[in-house]
């Protein structure tokens, strides 16, 4: 079953997804520490820094053009975080809390990306992915009051949108250099 599912991806796509997942896991501790320092702990740093994290699954989808690439990247991130011991408060739920944003991003690519990735697809995919990540982590690990959750969701939407714009510009540059197809 898994072999058949993975057979729809080229070897290049699988390598790219794995590299992006590893980069996302490597960047997360640094970015989240900086975000917590900026927010002063008033709102969870994950929502603020999520635009950077969500850049990687969105890049996986936009660079490969394959359905489910963001979800696969998120799953790989969750498994890598668990294996590397950087799962933080997510613990054994890491594969789930990392995959849910990937599913949200893939949903946006189904809606907005008719012929490959475009700016609206990347923008909304990263925004929704960050919102999904913030909600899943907020409900699973934090019991935030509604006002704080709402503030965190606004920060997550804004940060995710910026990450999506970044993902689009990176995708555009990779296409210009003929690293990925158009």
N, C-alpha and C positions, 0 to 999 in steps of 0.2 A: 504493500500500500504506500509506504513512505517513498520507496524507490520510484514508483510510478508518478507520485506527486512531484518529486524532485527532478524527474526526467524532463519536465517542461522548461527547466532552466538550462542555459548553456553553462559550460564549465567556467567561462569568463564571468558570467553573472553570479554564479555561486561563490567564486573567489571574491568578487567585488562586494557582495553582500556580507561575507565573512569579515573582510577587511573593514568595512564600514561599521559593522557591529563591534569589532574589537576597538576601533577608534572611539566609538561612542562610550564604551565602558571605560576606556583609559582617560577620557576627557572629563567624565562625570564627577569624580571626586574633587578635582581642581575647581571646576566651574561651580559646583554646589557649595563649596567652601567660600568662594568669592561672593556668591549670591547671598549666603547667610550673613556674611560680613556687611554687605550693602544694605540688606533689609533689617539688620539688627535683630533678627529672630522674630520680628513682629508678624510676618507672614512666612510660611514655609518657603525655603529657598528653591525647592524643586520646581515650583510653578514659575518662579522668576527666571531661573536658569534653564528651564525646559526647552526654550527655543533652540538652545545649543544642542541639547540631547536629541531633540526631535528632528534636527537637521539630518541625522544619519539614516534613520529609516526612510525619510522622505527622499533623500539622495539615492538610497537603494532602489526605491520604486521609480524615480525619475530617470536615473542613469541606465537601469536595466530595461525599463519598459515592460517588465513582467508583472502580471497580476499576482498579488500575494507577496511581493518582494519586501514590502515594508513590514508585514507580519512576520515573515521569516527572519528578517533582520532583528526585529524586536525579540523574537524567541531566542535567537542566537545571543543577543545581548543579555537576556535574563539568565540563560544557562551559563554564559561566561562570567557574569557577575556572581552567580552562585558558586561556580567552580573556583573563581579567583578570590573569593572571600570578601568581595566589596559590595555585597548585597545590601548592606546597611540594615535599616529597620524592616526591609521587605522580607528578608530571610528566605525561607522555602517558597514563598509566594512570588519571588522574583520572576520566574518564567511567565507568570500570569500578568503581573503588573507591568512588565516590559512588552508583552505581546499585545495587550489591549490597545495601547496607543498605535501600534503598527496596524491593527485591524481598522482603527478609525481612519488612519491615513489611507489605507487601501480603499476604504469606502469612498473617500473624497476623490481618489484617482479614478474610480469607476464612474463617478458623477461628472467630473470636470475634464478628464483627459481623454479626448476622442482620438487624437493622433499623437501619441507621446505626451510627455509632460509639458505643461505650460505654466505661466505665472499664477493664474487663479488656482490651478490644481495644487501647486506647491504651497501657496499661501494658506489655503483652507485646509490642506492635509496636515500641515504642521500645526496650525491653530487647533484643529479638532483633536489631533494626537496629543497635544499638550494638555488640552482640557480633559481628555479621557484619562491621561496619566495622573493629573491633579485630582480628579474626582476619585479614581480607583484607590490612590494612595491615601487621600483624605478620608475616605470611608473606611478603608481597611486598617489604617494605623493611627489616625488622629481623630479625636472627637472635637472638631472645631465648631465653635458657635457659628450660626448661619451668616452673620455679618462678616466674620473673618473668612469663611469659606467663599463668600461672594467676592470679597476683595482679592483673595487668592486666585479665583477664577478669572477675574479681570486681568490680573497680572499675567496669568497663564495664557490667556487669549492673545494679549499684546506680544508677549515674548515668543509664543509659537508662531504668530504671523511674521515677526521679524526673522525667525529661523527659516520659515518657508520662503521668504524673499531671498535669503542667503542661499538656500538650496537651489532656487531657480537660477541665480547668477552663476553658481558653480556648475550646474548642469549645462547652462548656455555656453560657458567657457569650455567645458569638456567636449561639447559638440563642435565648437569652433576649431578645436585642436584635433578633431576626428578621433578622439579616444573612445567615444561611444557613438552609436548611430543616432540619426535624427528622428 
